[in-house]
Amino acid sequence: MRKSRHGNPKSPRRLGERRRRSDPCSSDIVPLHPLTSGTTACAEVIVTDGSTKILAGQKALVTGANSGIGEAVAIALGQAGAEIVVNYVTGEDRAEAVAEEIRRSDVRAFAYKADISEERQVQEMFRRAIAEFGTIDILVNNAGLQRDAPFHTMSLEQWNTVIAVNLTGQFLCAREAVLDSCAAASSRPSRALPARSSVSARCMRSSRGPGTPIIAPQKAASR
């Protein structure tokens, strides 16, 4: 048992509790969700345990939701009562498994394949989501990829691939969500559009060694 600053014993942290690090570039990591083996993040994390349905009636779209942080977020939103679109670009079986896991919380969920760097695919995804759910209240711009290379050897193709998904993709999804918000403003004016960034915006560090010159500006732009 740990002791707080006031000398009172504290129980170990559980899912749903808040943790904040003083050093955002710490090499320590925090597990996000028991169903996402190996998923970690150097950030403050809050996950619901499903005991309260604080998002009942809300409709959410999570990009890159078939693995890692996106999977954990999608499942947590479902546990909180939201209906979920599980976006993915590869790994259909895993995306369907995540959607099935969400449906166990007695909410609707479906998997949808779309490359968020492609405008038409994003538009079609939102059309399907709105046709199914009526609107999108919450967009979680989570999808992203990494192409590590030292700055002086990085190719333009590597640069463009990362920017297209990690930055342009966030713009395309946010724009569609805002268009839906404007259309539904009279009846449902409130929307949440979180975009996932990273401490890499401030410290160029990679788990695979040097090679994040593209990640730092992209994450900074996402902030």
Secondary structure as the mmCIF struct_conf table of DSSP 4:
data_model
#
loop_
_struct_conf.conf_type_id
_struct_conf.id
_struct_conf.beg_label_comp_id
_struct_conf.beg_label_asym_id
_struct_conf.beg_label_seq_id
_struct_conf.end_label_comp_id
_struct_conf.end_label_asym_id
_struct_conf.end_label_seq_id
STRN STRN1 ARG A 2 LYS A 3
TURN_TY1_P TURN_TY1_P1 ARG A 5 HIS A 6
BEND BEND1 GLY A 7 GLY A 7
STRN STRN2 PRO A 9 LYS A 10
HELX_LH_PP_P HELX_LH_PP_P1 SER A 11 ARG A 13
TURN_TY1_P TURN_TY1_P2 LEU A 15 GLY A 16
BEND BEND2 SER A 22 SER A 22
TURN_TY1_P TURN_TY1_P3 PRO A 24 CYS A 25
BEND BEND3 SER A 27 SER A 27
STRN STRN3 VAL A 30 PRO A 31
TURN_TY1_P TURN_TY1_P4 PRO A 34 LEU A 35
BEND BEND4 THR A 36 THR A 36
TURN_TY1_P TURN_TY1_P5 SER A 37 GLY A 38
STRN STRN4 THR A 40 ALA A 41
BEND BEND5 CYS A 42 ALA A 43
BEND BEND6 GLY A 50 THR A 52
TURN_TY1_P TURN_TY1_P6 ILE A 54 GLY A 57
STRN STRN5 LYS A 59 VAL A 62
TURN_TY1_P TURN_TY1_P7 THR A 63 ASN A 66
BEND BEND7 SER A 67 SER A 67
HELX_RH_AL_P HELX_RH_AL_P1 GLY A 68 GLN A 79
TURN_TY1_P TURN_TY1_P8 ALA A 80 GLY A 81
STRN STRN6 GLU A 83 TYR A 88
BEND BEND8 VAL A 89 THR A 90
HELX_RH_AL_P HELX_RH_AL_P2 GLU A 92 ARG A 103
TURN_TY1_P TURN_TY1_P9 ARG A 104 SER A 105
BEND BEND9 ASP A 106 VAL A 107
STRN STRN7 ALA A 109 LYS A 113
TURN_TY1_P TURN_TY1_P10 ILE A 116 SER A 117
BEND BEND10 GLU A 118 GLU A 118
HELX_RH_AL_P HELX_RH_AL_P3 GLU A 119 PHE A 133
BEND BEND11 GLY A 134 GLY A 134
BEND BEND12 ASP A 137 ASP A 137
STRN STRN8 ILE A 138 VAL A 140
STRN STRN9 ASN A 141 ASN A 141
HELX_RH_3T_P HELX_RH_3T_P1 PHE A 151 THR A 153
HELX_RH_AL_P HELX_RH_AL_P4 LEU A 156 ILE A 163
HELX_RH_PI_P HELX_RH_PI_P1 ALA A 164 THR A 168
HELX_RH_AL_P HELX_RH_AL_P5 GLY A 169 ALA A 183
TURN_TY1_P TURN_TY1_P11 ALA A 184 SER A 187
STRN STRN10 ALA A 192 ALA A 192
STRN STRN11 ALA A 195 ALA A 195
HELX_RH_3T_P HELX_RH_3T_P2 VAL A 199 ALA A 201
TURN_TY1_P TURN_TY1_P12 ARG A 202 ARG A 202
BEND BEND13 CYS A 203 CYS A 203
TURN_TY1_P TURN_TY1_P13 SER A 207 ARG A 208
BEND BEND14 GLY A 209 PRO A 210
TURN_TY1_P TURN_TY1_P14 PRO A 213 ILE A 214
HELX_RH_AL_P HELX_RH_AL_P6 ILE A 215 SER A 222
#
